[in-house]
Amino acid sequence: MDIKYIKKRILIILLIMVPGNFALMAQKAEWNVNFFSFFDNIEFARSAYKIPQTLAGVAVSPELALAFDSVSRIHVGTSVMREFGSRRFIDRYSPLAYYTYDRMPVKFVMGAFPRNLCLDKYPRLFFQDSISYYRPNVNGMFAEFRRQKYYVNIWLDWTGRQSPTVHEAFFIGISGRYDFGIFNIRHYSYYYHFASKMNPAVDEALHDNALYLSMAGVDLSGKYFRGKLEANAGWLGGLERARADNTGWIVKNGFFSDIKVEYWHLGFYNTLYTGTKLMQFYRSHGNDLYWGDPEYRAGTADRADFYINFLRDRKIDIELTYSLHFLEGRIYNEQMLKVKINLGGRFVKAS
């Protein structure tokens, strides 16, 4: 019998069986579409640390999920983004393909998945606003153990596969929180490995960048205050170096605090950092090496956000923010409008 004929028959049988097996295994198929539009006008004229610019665009992220049981799902989809004023139909796209396991007390995610599934609690010291605009996905894994009073997680984000044009780079991070009554302690940290490109024409130093923030706070939300009222303060520390340049470890230390007040549709959020100037090698590597807000290069920076939530529910969030930035002995301002819409449902029941 012809071997090629046998191979073709086997292939046809597999193609017929695989979809059927998936249908039997899956209890249901689900769909989800995230819509996100942003307008961020940054007024930083004459600043030595941050450039004035306007970031604006719209992103749509459709997903299909196959649920094998009540806790396990496989998700596939994509995130596409178009900047306002662009002549391209699509400016950026990021494929989504990931597995989730979510059963108390364990949550596990692995693959290429939305950043807001795990890293939306990190302060702007670690990830500035534009990261959510232009780098919406994590490529790696996230594992969390949580109870009613606490959670702790570890995560990996591989941001650069080494090539002649791309630096090898990845994040490893740990964060957590513990509540006791109206008080809490929390911790955020990451280590960023930023290596050279493949066979660079000019030797490049390998960079290590580690940052952590440990805080204690009080949360009176819903207890002694009808809206949201919380305040936190803590210490930021960090180490960074350029190995081949023999810089040794450069130590970073500083004080960080924040306070948030929300009532009805109005809110106020203030953050203050004072200490060592951050981002030692920003002039040579910029936002490739540092993903935090560049204004913290100033050493002392205070930001006050005044915002209005026009609409906030499970599916729609519309927020307008006016920000004042106090640094370099000046006052800068920023205006942001963000619209988030999340739609989802079930459209197939497997037998």
N, C-alpha and C positions, 0 to 999 in steps of 0.2 A: 504494500500500500504506500502511496506517495506521502512522504514525511511532511511536505508543505501542506497537503490537503488535511492531514491530521492536525497540524498546528492551527490552521484556519478554523477547523471545527471546534477545537478547544477554546480558541479565542472568542468565537461566537457564543459558546455556552457560558463562558465567564461573563461576557457582557450582558447576557440575559439574566444570569443568576445574581450578580452583584446588586443591581438596583432593587431586585425583589427582596434580597436579604436585608438590605438597608431599611426597606419599608417594614419588614417584619420586626426588625430590631428597634426601630424608632417608635416610640409611643405617639409622638406628634412632631410635626414640622412647624416652626415658628418663623416669623419675619419681623424685622425691625428696621426702621429708617430714622437716622438722626440728621436733623437739619441744624446748621450753625452758621449764623451770619454775624460779622463783627465790623465795627468802625472804631478805630483807636487813633485819635489825633494827639500826638505827643509834642508838646511845645517846650523844647529845651534849647532855644537859641542861646548861643554864647557859652553853653556848658562844655566843660573839658572832659566830661565823662559819658555823656549820652547825647546822641544826635537827634535833632528834631525831624520827625517824619510822620506820615499818616499810613497806617496799616488798615486795609479794608478788604473784605472778600466774603465769599460764601462757600460753605463746604456741605456736601451731602454724603452720608455714609449708610448705604443699604446693606443689610445682613440677612442671611438665611441660617437658621439653627436647627439641627436635628437633635432631638432630646431622646436619649436611650432609656432614661428613667427620670425620676424626679430630681436628680442631683447632677447628672452628667449631660453635657451638650458639646457638640462640635459646631463651630460657627465659621461661615465663609462669607466674604463680601469685599467691599473696597471703600476707600474714602477718597473723594475727588474734591478738589478745591480750585476755585477761580477767583483771582484778585480783581477788584473793581478797576476798570480802566484798561485791563489787559486786552491784547488783540488775539490771545490764544483762547481756544474753546475750554481747555483744561490746563491750568498752570502746574498743579501737583496732583499726584495720586499715590495712594498707599494701599497695598492689598491687605486684607484682613483674613486670617485663617488661624483659629485657635481653639483650644479645648478648655472647658471650665468644669470644675467639680466644686459644688457648693452645698455642703451639709454641715450644719453646726456640730462642732466648733471650727471646722476646717474649710478654708476656701483656697482653691488652687487654680491657676490660669497659666497656660503655656502656649506660645506661638506668637503671632503678630496680632496684638489686641489693642483696643482703645486705651489711651493714657489715663482717661478719667476713671477707669475701673479700679485704679490702685494708687495713683500719685497726686490726686487733686488736693490732698491735705497739706502738701509741702509748701512752706512759705516761699515768697519771691526771692529770698536769698539763694535758694537752690534752683528754682525754675521761674524765669520771667514770663510775663503774660504771652509773649509771642510764641513760646514753645507750644502752647495749646493751639495756636493758629496754624503753625507750619510743620510741627512734628507731632501730629495727633496720636501716633501709635507707639507702643512699646514692642520691641522685638526681643523676646526672651521669656521670662517666667516671673510669677508672683505667687507666694505662698503665705497664708495668714492663719493664725490661730486666734480665735476670739471668744470671749464670754461677755456676759452682760456688763461687767465692770471694766474690762480691759481687752486690748488686742495687741498683737505683736506680729510683724511681718518681715519678710525678706524678699528682695526682688533683684532681677538682673535685666538690664536693657543693653543689648549689643547694638551700638549705634554706627559702627563703621567696620566693614569687611575690607581688609587690607588689599589695595590694588595700586597701580602706578599713580592714580589720582585721588585715592581715598586713604585717610589715616585709619589704622586699626584703633578702635576705641570701644569702650564699654563702661557701663555703670554697674556697681553692686551697692545696694542700699538696705538699710534696716530702719524701721520706724515702729513706734508703739505708743500706747496711752493706757493709763490706769486711773480710774475714778474712785474716789472715796468721799461720799457725801457730796458737798458742793465743791470740793477741791479735786484737783487732778495733777498728774505729772505726765509729760509727754516728751518724746525724743524723735528727732529726725536726723538721718545721716546718709552719706554716700561716699564711695570711693570711685574716682574716675581715672581710668587708665587710658592714656592718649599717646599712642606710639607713632612711629614714622610711616610714611608711605612705602610701597614696595620698590626697592632699588632706587631710592631718591638720588637726584643729580647732586644735591648738596646734603651732607649728613644733617639729620634732624634729631634733636634731643627728645628722649622719651620722657613724658610728663606724668607725674602722679599728683592727683589733686583730691584730698580728703577733706570733708567738711561735716561738722555735726552741730546740732542745736538741742540742748536739753532745757526744758522749761517747767515751771510750776505755775498753776493758775487757779482761778476761782470761776465757777460757772453758775450764775443765778437764773439762768434762762428757765422760764416756766415755774419757778419756785417762789422767789421773792420779787419777781419782775414779770409782768405779763408777756413781754416780748423776749428778745434775746439780749443778755448782758453777760459778758465774759471778759476777763482780763488775764494776761499771762506775762511772765517775765522769766528770762533765763540767760544762759551763757552760750555763746557761739565760739567754737574752736575749730582750727583747721591746720593742716600740714600740706605743703606742696613743694615740689622740686622739679628741676630739669636734670635728669641723671647725667647725661653726657656733658653737660656744662658745669658739672661739679658745684652746683649751687648749694648743696646740702639742704636739709629740711628748713623751709621757711615757715615759721609759726604764726598762726592767726588767732587772735583773741578779741572778743568784744561782747557788749551787752545788747540784748535784743528784747523788746517788749511789744505787745500788741493789745488793743482793746477793741471790742466790737459791741455796738449797741444797735438793736433793731426794734422798731415799734411800728405796727401797722405796715405800710408799704415803704417806710423810710428807714435808712440805715446810715451808720457811721462806723468806719473802720480805720484805725490809726496804727501804724507800725513805726518803731524807732530803732535804729541801729547806731551804736557809737563804739568805736574801737579801731583795730588795725585796718588799714586799707586792704581790701580784698582784690583778688584777681591779679596777681603779680606779673603774669606774662600776657596780659590782655593785648598789649600793643603789637605783639608778634603773632598771636593766634586768635584773638577776638572771641567771637561767639562759637567758634569750633571747639575751643577748650573750656569756655565758661558759659554755662547755661543760665546762670542767675542774672538778676537785674544789674546792668553796668553801673547804676548810680551808687551801688555799695563800694565802688572803687574810691569814693570820696572819703571814706572813713566814718563820717557822720551823715546820716540821711534820715529824714523824717517824712513820712507820706501819710496824708489824710484823705481818705475816700469818703465822699458824700454820695449816696446812691438812692435811687428810687426803683422799687420793684413794681412795675406796672401790672405784671401778671406773673404769678408763680404757683404752679401746681405740678402734678405728676408728669404732665406732658408738655407744658409750655412755660418758658421762663424768659421774661423780657426785662432787662435791667439797663438803666442809664446811670453812669457814674461820672462825677466831676472830682478830679484829684488835684491836690496841692502837694508839691514836692519841695521840701526845704533842704537845700544843700548848697555848698560853695558860697554861703552868705547871700543866696538869692532864693526867690520863690518861683518855681516853674509850675505849669499846669497841664492837665491832660483830660481829655474827654473821651468816654467810651460808651458805646451802645452795643449791647449783645442780645441776640435773639436765639434761643435754643428751643427746638421742638423735637420731641421724641414720640414716634408712632410705632406701634407694634401689635402683633396679634398672632392667632393660629389659623392656618388656612387648610391644613391637611390632617386627617386622623388616619394613622396607619391601622391596618387590621391586626 
